[in-house]
């Protein structure tokens, strides 16, 4: 368990931060950008949760996802070492990806097929989930850029890719129960 007794350390005042293993890197490094973007997505999901109302199942899914995003951040903030002990290093695992897939399939089975692209909107919760989804997509781009430079747990990328799909389908589920999806009408404003 993590214990935080002092919030500021002054360690970042010169533009560097520490990774999970203690290595100092610039705050603008690809690795910091990747897990920082996941942190941003987590914050957007927290806002969405304020608007899910009495949907306990939705809130439980989002709570698990928020915890998973901290796991993914912990994974990304610790570079993969050749002598790494898997039992001592927190990494995203296949079961986390599988759970997202099961939830996507279950939600999607109850939805009408789409005949158009969905615009972000509908209910407040759905709109915030769309915001979180786009942030997750940026995290994917950050992770793939990092993967071009150094080794990354491929399941961190798989989880992130699946998460954006999950947030999309969950936004559709919430809209189906309330305001309905807002659909794109090509050329409608010409």
FENNORSUL-V849807 format. One record per residue. RES is the residue in one small letter. PHI is phi as a letter, one per 30 degrees, with the letter a starting at -180 (none if undefined). Layout:
# FENNORSUL-V849807
<<RES	PHI> <RES	PHI>>
This chain:
# FENNORSUL-V849807
<<x	none> <x	d> <x	b> <x	c> <x	c> <x	b> <x	d> <x	c> <x	b> <x	i> <x	d> <x	c> <x	d> <x	c> <x	i> <x	b> <x	b> <x	c> <x	d> <x	e> <x	d> <x	j> <x	d> <x	c> <x	b> <x	d> <x	d> <x	c> <x	d> <x	e> <x	d> <x	d> <x	d> <x	d> <x	d> <x	d> <x	d> <x	d> <x	d> <x	d> <x	d> <x	d> <x	d> <x	d> <x	d> <x	e> <x	d> <x	e> <x	d> <x	d> <x	c> <x	d> <x	i> <x	c> <x	d> <x	d> <x	d> <x	d> <x	d> <x	d> <x	d> <x	d> <x	d> <x	d> <x	d> <x	e> <x	d> <x	e> <x	d> <x	d> <x	d> <x	d> <x	d> <x	d> <x	d> <x	d> <x	d> <x	b> <x	e> <x	d> <x	c> <x	e> <x	c> <x	d> <x	c> <x	e> <x	d> <x	c> <x	c> <x	d> <x	b> <x	d> <x	b> <x	e> <x	d> <x	d> <x	d> <x	e> <x	d> <x	d> <x	d> <x	d> <x	d> <x	d> <x	d> <x	d> <x	d> <x	d> <x	d> <x	c> <x	c> <x	d> <x	d> <x	d> <x	c> <x	a> <x	d> <x	c> <x	d> <x	e> <x	l> <x	i> <x	d> <x	d> <x	d> <x	d> <x	d> <x	d> <x	d> <x	d> <x	d> <x	d> <x	e> <x	d> <x	d> <x	d> <x	d> <x	d> <x	d> <x	e> <x	d> <x	d> <x	d> <x	d> <x	d> <x	d> <x	d> <x	d> <x	c> <x	a> <x	d> <x	b> <x	e> <x	d> <x	d> <x	d> <x	d> <x	e> <x	d> <x	d> <x	d> <x	d> <x	d> <x	d> <x	d> <x	d> <x	d> <x	d> <x	d> <x	d> <x	d> <x	d> <x	d> <x	d> <x	d> <x	d> <x	d> <x	b> <x	d> <x	i> <x	d> <x	c> <x	c> <x	d> <x	c> <x	e> <x	i> <x	d> <x	c> <x	d>>
